[in-house]
């Protein structure tokens, strides 16, 4: 109990300090607090900024399975998915001071809480969390996780000091981890198994060529009877690792030190297994391992997702060597993942890259979701310069993609920066990429280097 009070007091002080900083900034120039510093005087920047904020406001809706407004994906996705909705709403909280909220509209903090609590409230008795929540449906036919919901919940708790949410998140995420151990480790390896394409959210990816999109009977506990399934997946296993690290932090905040120690031990176990079993030194890549213990040699953004949970520790020499090798040969290689508009969902030089790029394709397109997740690992690994380049490329591409009312599309060509126009726009992750990246880039456009629309396709 003392530990919990200490945590809540510290969190409250941090919140107050952040609020005071915002109020101080508002007092400096009340006329400009609703917008950041744009890279040049072109009014299109602000039009796109305003359109992005309006997109998020318009995509904050009630879904009948849960009775609080949530931030939905938008565009052709009328709901929330576990792989992305908690992170998106968490990023939204960083835009609070820029949001002009109408009366009775939920604040970004309230939306972020709801984007987590919706999954906790609809958790099954056996511990399974929904893969998605739509207006009139809740899906349990796949696990579809990427950024750990426990990790985003913990980050939100650190912002708010919300004791009730801390307890709810710890209970729900502990039960979810137990469900994954029970139903997604059938080979008893200690890693997490993928049964279908949608488990990883990589729709139409050659990584899953010939495999089913979802589990039989709409039940994520059932694996299709194919010889190569189930697979040991590096990204799903990394998600569990990140979740266990967050659960350790929650347990510590709740004064449950023995449980915190156990979560740390379990996290370290799966971390080591990812490196030992799912890293291929020959290719400098993380791959799925099929049921025949053969690598599925498709270089995909699963590599970025492993980095996203900080699986590789730079204070361990062998881990640092792996990171440096993967960074040089894959992630920062212009022939592989460091395209003019990073990161393609499949390496440019991988023979499975799907050309021409079709809609909703994790077969090569650079996805807004991947860009939105990039700061989570690039900052951690000290790649600040490269992150700045990535962010500049994305905001230029979005700002140059046409009328702001039709902006915020799901994916782009990673070489040309041209978006795939198969929907009406209004995709929340793309709007968040623009808003969050413009906010982060304040001060990173030195005079004479401001990106212009004509830079599209040529790099910056």
Buried (B, 14 or more C-beta within 10 A) or exposed (E): EEBBEEBBEEBEEBBEEEEEEEEEEEEEEEEEBBBBEBBEEBEBBBBBBBBBBBBBBEBBBEBEBBEBBBBBBBBEBBBBBBBBBBBBBBBBBBBBBBBEBEEEEBEBBBBBBBBBBBBBBBBEEEBBBBBBBBEEEBBBBBBBBBBBBBBBBBBBBBBBBBBEBBBBBBEBBBBBBEBBBEBBBBBEBBBBBBBBBBBBBBBBBBBBEEBBEBBBEEBBBBBBEBEBBBBBBBBBBBBBBBBBBBBBBBBBBBBBEEBBEBBBEBBBEBBBBBBEBBBEEEBBBBBBBBBEEEBBBBBBBBBBBBBBBBBBBEEEEEBBEBBBBBBEBBBBBEEBBBBBBBBBBBBBEBEBBBEEBBBBBBBBBBBBBBBBBBBBBBEBBEBEEBBBBBBBBBBBBBBBBBEBBBBBBBBBBBBBBBBBEEBEBBBBBBBBBBBBBBBBBEEBBEEEEBBEEEBBBEBB
